[in-house]
Amino acid sequence: MTDETSGAPAPHAPAVKGTVAVYRGATLFDGTGGPARRSTSIVIDGPVILAVGDDDRIAANLPADAQVFDLDGRFVIPGLIDAHQHIATPPDRPAAEAVLRRLVHSGVTAIRDMADDLRQVGDLARATLVGEIPGPDIRYAALMAGPGFFDDPRTHQVSQGETPGAVPWMQAITADTDLRIAVALARGTHASAIKVYADLDHATVAAITAEAHRQGVPVWAHATIFPASPGEIVAAGADSVSHVTLLAFEGTDEPLTSYKTKPKVDHERFADGDDPRIEELFALMRRRDTVLDATAGMWASEALAGEGPEDAERAAANTELAAVLTAQAHRAGVEIATGTDYETDPGDPFPALFEELAFLVRRCGMSPAQVLRSATLIGARSAGAEDVMGSVEVGKLANFVVLEDDPLLDIANLRSVALTVKRGRRFERGDFGGDDSGAGRPEGAEHPGTEEPAPAEPAAAARPADATHPVEETR
C-alpha cells in the first residue's frame, strides 16, 4: 500500500500503553462482590488496570512520571453496561452518535446492540473503539429467524438496498439452510454473537446454538422464539435470554404457533410471584448459567406509554408482570443483566439505563449493590466480555466511573457522575454540558472555579426510541 496517512482524527482514542496514571483516594466498589473500600488507588497503564490497592502502598511504588488524580473520597464503580440497545433501526448516524455520546458521559462504557443494520453498527463500533467519536464499546449481534418474520418493517429498515433475510447480519433460516455457512456469514460481520429471534422450533434453535458454539460464537435469544418455548431455548444452550415478560409463555396451555400469533398472557397466574412452572425454568437457567436480560422497566417508560386507556392498561399490566417475574428470578438466583431496549428523550441528560436500574431496586427486590453488579459484571458476562470488563481488577480494561455521591445508599446517585474513564481515556461529565465538578483533576490543577469550562458539544437530535426501534416484545 502506498497510502500511509493516519486516517481520520481520533480525539477520544484509548490511553496509550506506557502512560501511567493513578486515581487515588477512591471509595471503590469494584464489582467483584466485596464491600466498598475507602482510601483506594487505581493505577492504569494506558487502557489497562495495572494495580488496585491501599493508597499508601500504591504511592510507595509509583513511577516518578505517573500522573496523579486525587478523588478525595469520591465513589468509584466499574463502567456500566447496557445489555440491550438498538442504535441503527433504521440507520441514523447523527442520532446514534448522540446516544453514544450521552451514554459514555453517563458512565456507560459498553453496550450490547441486539441486532440492527450492522453495516452502520460495525462502523460505529470501530469509531468508538479507536476514538473517532465518544461512546461505549459496542458488542453486537447478527440475527437469525424463521422466514415468516421477514415481512416485519424493521427487517426492511436494516436491510435497505438488499433483501431482508438474505443478508449476513439478518438471515432467514429454513430446513435447507447450511448452518455452518450461516454462522460463518454472521461471523463475517464481526458480530460478537448470534441473536435467535422468532418463528423457529426448538430443534432448529438447538441446531443453531450448537453450530454457533462449535464456531466459538455465543447465542443471545429472545426468551420465547415461537414456537420454541423459554425452557426449550434454555435447554438448547442459549447464553442469554431477553425480555422477562416473554418468560410468561413457559407452560402455557395454548400453542406457541408464531411470533405474530402470540397467545394472551394470563397475568393473574403470576400475581403471587411463585408460579411453579416458572420456578422450574429459573432452576434450569441457574444450572445452565443462562443470563436473563430482563428489560424489566421498559413498559413503565414514556417510550411505551402509547395513547389512550387501552395502551395504558396494557403497559401497566406488563410493568407489573415484569416486576413480579424479575423479582422471582432474583430470588431464584438467576443472574440478571440490565438491558433497556429503549432510550430516553434526546433532551434528557441521562440514558434509559438509569431508569432500568432504579426499577430493579424499587420494584424487583434488588439492593443497589446487587443492581450495580448486574449492570457491570453480569452485563459483561452477557456480552461475552467478562474477561476484560465488568469489574475494577488488575488486567482488565480501565473502565470505571467517578461519582460524587454513594450509589450504594441510593441508586439515583448515579446521576452524580463526574467522570467516566473508558480504556484509560477520560470523559468529563462537564464536557457533556452538565456541571463541571472538577472531580479527579490532576494534583496541582487549578480550582474548578478558576478556569473557563470547555464548551459543550452540540447534542444531535436523536430520534425517540419507539420511532427508531419499535419495541420487540409483547406488542
N, C-alpha and C positions, 0 to 999 in steps of 0.2 A: 504494500500500500504506500502511496506517495503522500497522502493527506495525513499529516501528523498534528493537525490542530487539536487543541484541548477540548473542543466541543462547547456546549452551552455552559454558561456560568453556573456554579453550584454553591451559592452563598450559604446553604443550610447543610453542607456536607458533614458527615460524621467527623469527630475529632481524630486527629492524626496520631497513629501509634508513635510513641516516644514523647508525646506531650503529656506530662503527668500533672494531674490536678487533685486536690484533696478538699472534700467538703467536711468540715469539722463542726463539732458542737451540735450534731443532729440528735433528735429523738427519733430513733429508727424503728419502724415496723417493717421487718424485712420480708414478710410474706411466707416464711418457712413454717410458721405455726407457733413460734415463741412469742413472748410478750415484747412490747416496745422497750428499746434500750436507750437510755439517756447517754449524753457525752460520748457519742459515737462518731467516728470518722469513716468516710468512704473515699478510698483512693482509686482513681481511674487512670489508666494508661491508654490514651486515645479513646476508642469506643468501648473498652472492656474494663470491668472492675478488677482492680489489682489486689486490693486488700480492704477488709472491713474490720474495725475493732475499736478498742478504747482510745480516746483522744490522746492521752499521754503516751501510750505505747506506740501509736502510729506516728506521733510527732517526733519521736526519737529515731525513727528510721526513714524519714523522708529525704529524698534527694534535694540538694540545695536549690535547684531551679524549679521545684514544684510550685504551681500556682495554688494559693490557699484561699478558700472561700469560707467565711465564718457564717454559720447558720444560727448561732445564738439560741439554741434550743428548739428551733423550728422542727416541725414534724416532717419526716420523710417516709414515703411509701413507694413500693415498686410502681413502675409505669402501668397505667390502667390499660385494659384490653376490652374492646367491644367485640363480642363474639358473633355478632350478626349485623352486618352492614350491607347496603347496596348503594354503590356510588356511580353506576352507569346504566341505569334502566329508566329512560333512554340515555344515551351518552350526552353529557352536557359538561364540557371541560371546565368552564368558569364556575359552575355550581359545585362541581366535585372538588375543585381546588379550594373553594371557600369552606366547604365542610371539613376537608382535611386540615386546613389551617386552624380552624376553631378547635378541632379535636386535639391536635398536638399542643396548642397553647392552654388546653384544659387538663393536661396530664395524661392524655391517651397516646401511648407510644406504639400500639399495634392494633389492627383490626382484622377480622375475618370478613372478606367480601364473599357473600354466599351465592354467587353466580350472577353475572352481568355480561355486558359486551366486553369480553376480555381483550379485544383489540385496544380499547381505551384503558381498561383497568391495568393491563400489563404495563402500559407506558406510565400510568400514574404510579404504579408500584416501583418502577425503575426510577422515576423522578424523585419520589420521596426517599428512596434508598440512597441515591447518590447525592441528594441535597439540592436539586434544581428548584424544588418547591418545598415549603414546610408541610410536614404531615407525618402521620404514623407509618410504620411498616405495614404493608398490605399482604396478607396471605389470602389467596383467592381460590375459588373452586370452579371447575368445569362441570356442567350439568348433564345428567342423563335422565331420560324419562321415556314413557311409552309414547307411541306415535300420536295417540289421541290428544295429548297435551299441547301439541304444537300449533293449534289454532288460537291459543291464548295470545292476546295482543302483545303481552310483554315479550314473548319469544320473537315477534317481528321487530320490536323496538331494539332488541340486542343483536339482531342478525341483518341489519339494514344492508341491502345490496346482495345478500345471499339468501339461501333457503333455510328457514328455521327447521332445526332437527338434522340438518345436513352439514353442520359446521363443527369443527373440533371442540369448540367450547360449549356446544349445546346440541347433543346428539339424541336422535330418536332410536331407541333400542327395540329390536324385534327378535323373533326366534332365529332369524337368519343372520343376525349381527355377529361378526367375529369379534368377540370381546377382547382378545389380545390386541387387535388393531385399534379398537375403540378406545381402550385405556391408553395405548401408546399415543394416539392422536391427542387425547386430553393432556397427557404429559407434555406433549409438544407445545402446548400453550404456556408452559412453565407454571401450570396450576399446582397449588400445594395439596389439593385433594379433589376427589370427585364427589359431587353432590347428587344424590339419588332423590328424585323429586316426586313423581306421580305416575300412576297408571302402569305399574309393574307388579307382577305377582311375586310371592315370596321366593320361589325358585330362581327367578331372574335376579332379584335383589341379592340373593346369596351368591349367584354366579358372578355378578359384577363385583361384589365385595371381595370374593376370593381372588379374582384376577387382579383387582386393584392392589390388594395386599401382596400378591405374588410379585407385582412390579414395584412394590415399595411406596404405594400411594394410599393415604388414609381415605376413608369414606365418611362423608358428612351427609346425613339423611334427614328428610322430613320425618317427623315422629309417626306419621301414618302415610303410606305410599298409595293406598287404594289401588288394588285390593290387598296388598300386603299390610298386615296389622303391626302395631307397635312391638308386640312380643316377637313376631317373626323377623322384624328388622333388627332388633337387638340380638336375637339368636343367630342371625346371619353374620354378625360381627361388625356392624356399623360402629365407628369410633365415637360418633356423637349423634344425637338426635335433636331436632329443633322444634320448638313450639309446644309448650307444656299442655295447652288445651287440646292438641291433637292426640294426646295420650288417652283422652276420654273415649276414643274408639276401641280401646282394648276391651275385649269381652262383650262387645255389643251384640245384641241378638239379631240385628239387622245386617244384611250383607254389605260389605265394603266394595261396591262394584267399581266405581271410578272416582277420580278426583272431582268431577263435575256433579256427581250424584251422591254426595255425602249424606248418610242418614242423619236425622235430627239428634242432637245431643240431649241425653236425659240429665239435665243439670241436677235434679233432686237426688239422683243416685250418688252424687259425690259430696253432698252438702255437709256430711258429718266428718269428712276428711279421713275416712278409714275404709274405703272400698277394698274388699279383699282381693279382687282381680287386679286392681292397680298395685296393691301391696306385693303381689306375686311378681308383677312386672318390675317393680322397683328392686326387689330382691335379685332378679335376673340381671338388671342393669348394674347393680353393685358387684355381682360376681364377675360380670364381663368388663368391668371398668368403663362402662359407657357413660360419657358425659352428657348431661342434659343442658342444652342451650334453651333456657326456659322462655325467653322473651316475655316474661310474666307481666310486665307493666304496660305493654303496648296498647291493650284495649282500654286502659284508663287515660290514654294520651289524647290530646286535641287532634292528632293526625287521624284517629279512628272514631272521632266523635260522631261523624255522619250528620245527617239532617233529619230532624223530626223525632217524634217519640218512639217510633219503631226502631230506628237506629240506636237511640239512646238506651232502650231496653235491652237490645242485643249486646251492646258494648258493656253495659252493667253486668249482665249475666256472664259474659265471657271474662270480665275482670274478676268476678267472684270465683269462677271456676279456676282461673289461673292461680289465684291466691291460694285456694284450698289445695290444689294438686301440687303446687310448688312447695307448700308447707309440708305436705305428706312426703314428698320426695326428700326434702331436707331431713325430716325425722327418720326416714328410712336409710339415711347415709349415702344417698346418691350425690355424686359430685355435680355441682351446678355452675355453669358458666353464665356470664352476664352479657347477653345479646339484646339488641334493641329492635331492629327491623323497621325503624322509622327515625326521623330526625326532627328536632325542634325547629321552630320557625327561624329563618335566617337572621332575624333581629334579636333572637335570644342569645345572651352572652355565653351560655353553656350548652353542651350537647345533650341528646336524649339519654345517654348512658347514666347521667346523674339522676334522672328520673327513675330509671330501672333500679339503680342501687337503693334509692330511697324506698321504692315499692317493696323490695325484698325485705327491708328492715321493718317497715310499717305493717305490711300485710302478710308476710310469709314466715314470721317467727325466727328470722336470722338476726344475729347480732352484727353490729358494724364490723367487728373483726372477721367474722365469717364471710360477710359480703365482700370485704376487701380481698380476702383470699380467693373468693370466686372471681373477682374482677382482675386478678393478677395471675397467680399460679395456675388456677384451673382454666382461666382463659388461655394461658399459654399452652396448657395441655390440650385444650380443644383445638388449637391451631397447629398442633404437632410441633411446638417450638419450646417445650418446657426445658430443653437442654440449654437454651440460650437466653431465655427471658422469663419473666413471671415472678422473680424474687431478686432481692439485692444480695447477691452472693459472689464470691470470688470466681472469676472465669466467665461469668455471664455478661451480657451487654450492659453497658452503663445507662440503664433506663430507669429513671426514678423521678419522683415528684416532690417538691418542697411546698409545704402548706403552712400557713400562719396559725391555724387552729387545729385542734386534735380531732381527727375523724373517728377515732375510737369512742369518743364521747357522743358525737353526733355526726352521722354520715353526711349531713348537709354541710359540714365544714370542708368538704371537698371544694366547695366554692371559694375557699380562701386560698386557692392555688396561687403561688407567687412565681414558680419556676418549674419548667419541665426540662429534664436532661434526657435526651434520646441519642443513643450511640455516642455519648460524650458531648454532644452539641447542646448548647443552652438555648432554650426558648423562653424568654422572659414574658410573663403574663402581661406586664406593662406594655410590651410591644404589640400586643393584640388590640390595645385600645382601652384596657381597664386601668386600674390603679397601678402605678409603678411603686411597689413597696420597697424595692431595693434589697429584697431578700437574697442572701447569698452573694453579695458584692465582694470582689476581691478585697483582702485585707489592705487597709490604707486607702481604699477608694473614698471619694468624697461622699458626704451625707447625701441621701437621695434628693433632698430638697434643694441642693445647691447646683444641680446641673439640669439643663433643659432635657426633658424626656424625648426619646426618639419618636418621630411622628408615626402614628398608627397606619398600617397598610389599609387601603380601602377594601372593605369587605365586598366580595362579589355577591350578587343577588342569587342565592341558592333557591332552587325550586322546592316547595314543600314536599315532605316525604311521600305523602299519599299521591302526589302527582308524578313523581319520578319513579315510584315503585309501589303500585297498588299492593297492599299487604297480602301475603300469600297464604293466609291461614284458613279460617272457617267461614269466610265471607261467601 
